[in-house]
Amino acid sequence: MQEGFFGRQPIYKDGVDVFAYELFSHNNERSQAAFGNGDTVTAEALLHECIHVGLQGVAGKHPAFVNASREFILNDYSWFLPKEGVFLQIGGDAKPDDAFLRATSHLKQAGYSIALKDFAYSEETRPLANIADIVKVNVRSDECDLLAKQMDNIRSLNVKVLAQGIETQEDYTAAKTLGADYFEGYFFCKPNPAASKQIPHNRLSTLQLLATLQTPDATLEQLERALGQDLAMSHRILRYVNSPMNPSLRKVDSIRHAISLVGTNLISQWAGVIWLGSIEEKPRELMVMSAIRAHMCQQLGVAMNCAHPDQFFTAGLLSLLDALMDSPMDSILKELPLISPVKEALLNRSGMMGEAIKCVEAYERCDWAGTVCGKLNESTIREAYLTGVLWARSALNELAN
């Protein structure tokens, strides 16, 4: 079968730490949401992605929520998935008749974890909820009153509650008030207007340094001088260059030596990852997303034969600055010495870099119709995302510690 898109959405424990990822797939051969359908095609697409792509490659050490339709469970496709690190996620429209309850109970007894999506308590849904580990509830404003009335019944089921559809601060506050254990939604990668404040001088200085390092055609002397302003960053770069991860490099004792060995572009990218790792007051997933965006944008720039794909890396890296700093993007960029095309891409999503950022943002939202970048095919975009996930995890672990 042809490969389509394969993405993920984080699920948070407390608004900061990631608990799990929900996986989404889209099969380009049939132009449909593969995990959302209930037939054999769904099972084929799901198993192909989870087994051949590898759950660990996409979700890392975190559990993966995998959508499992009624037919998927009744036809025993679930048994092809690993028990460890997987939640079989059953839709709210699954008919909980005797056959389905038996099949689901059998999976639970065998060690599989069960999550119920779009859950609403009723006497009809209670038997299935008694089997589940997690129920996912909507916290949209038009449903909060109903949900509040149901919470006592839901808590009597001895399940964890996952609030889905968190889009605003109000949603998050409501979910916490209702006693949700986990949270899912795009609110966590948006700026918090209530926390908007002037960027501290030390943070702004580091950002200005980072922008300087991303300047195209920066000379060895300019990079060396810029990095000399941040001893902590210089130390981390030198420590990484001299680590066992780079056994082919001889002992490096200066930034100038490091730059001459690995090149200005790579040093600039390392500096960006180190900066991400230094941000402590924000969800780590924001830093992960920034790193994925940087690498994915760069790969899209390479695939489109752009002259300076390193500039795509910069645009992707900084595309979440407003969320990271809780300040408007235009205010932040006024303080940074970035070239005009990068600024325009960040402010207006214009130019080829802007198109790459829009493609990455659509992929993050699993908006497959909007996941378009020039004339690139789906396979190229998909590989850019998957390699970005792996690169971000590796880079943050190796450089940000």
Steps between C-alpha positions, in 0.01 A plus 500: 500500500612858442619699796305806616544748779558384856486752785454541873344732756637529855295414808618680814506391863478847649529750217880467506617139472395269216320182610435345159444571131184437302589368156324601179538366149385592154535261209569692180391214275143527623498862619330425828580509870622146541466474876150640499338243276369163602581258219788277398673793330523668838662198657747467215603865524521497879709186521727614218576827677537361850708196407709623209553861611534387859308633796819577688632706212202735520402488867842433653476387863140622528186289454318527168121537469401302192146529367330161486159472338235244593590290194870527580442347843240240395725378217792452744734748328587645842706193583760605243580807712731484804337500843762724654484870424171490307151622585231358274274802452136416435265759353187614679285362218609139559194288579565332839309178431593164654740401221692827518512498881638144497768585244603817686501324837719225354752760384501668840556169679788427264673822608386760247408850620166645385398863447150620405485806277217759509360332808160595643375312804181297471374162611572378147865615504574398859582130425766601248632772733540238773757332274684822411807657659438853367193684375538805276244776553434827319540824693353738245301776664168364373569162663663598831175521696395153387847365572501648851176315575654176372830518687376321814381209288823501297714499815305201631636302205855508638645639176732788416341796321660657193363839395515531122452806281694744722526810280497793745608593851133480598482141373809405698374668817162329465665161450717543808198615703310189393791286620639372169818293527629558146458770237508506119467790258684776313479751787839384629690625194340845498617819673336574833376864476448513876871433553614752238788703633823662395768248413770497771829655391700178536247305291492776236880506484507126436235538229702777336806277510302217345373729223856614431616140475226430245617784273575364149865496399618586851878479513701290738611813683143629540376169638795469734443854630127444542542172687763659721217707651335187643749285686239240600401439136864490391577245770212274393604512136857410587383222731285353222773525236737316736244237607514129405212578261762650267788249519641598162577856614831570666517691827347846460602774741344818355183620328706608198639148475150349532357727231787422262441126549120471473403820316307815583154366413528201733634712786208741452251213511657357815476841664129510419439161660702597808291815533180294483629273772565797730131599515357361822168669571321368190378150406792300363279400209521858371877461473455162333255651251739787424782255431276283279386808309860612447614168357181438300509848345864450408422165335214658306737777387750239381227306317389821324862568395510830685835676505515546879321217685678609819274806497200263499648342814511845664142581401371170636706529819360844580142445380375436855681797655173670597386191693844450658529864606129581557546813289368607157724382218533848348624646829762227538627530142558876536781412739664232286751544213334255262501534123179626338385169338518322836310781673232499231463125529460527877261795493290435191586142396606646164756373250623144468607492866154615604346227284722243671393622845131482400553145377663402830222664702235316299685171554510565877121551502453190281333731249591282206326716240719794605821298508635634172842640412568604142488197273640258756325166524353356819782251546762776507303708752434196715869405509594858589266479800605155620872577471431829677345314795802270529750784453331723759498227763867418440618862481318614812626202698860540388540878484260642756629315805 
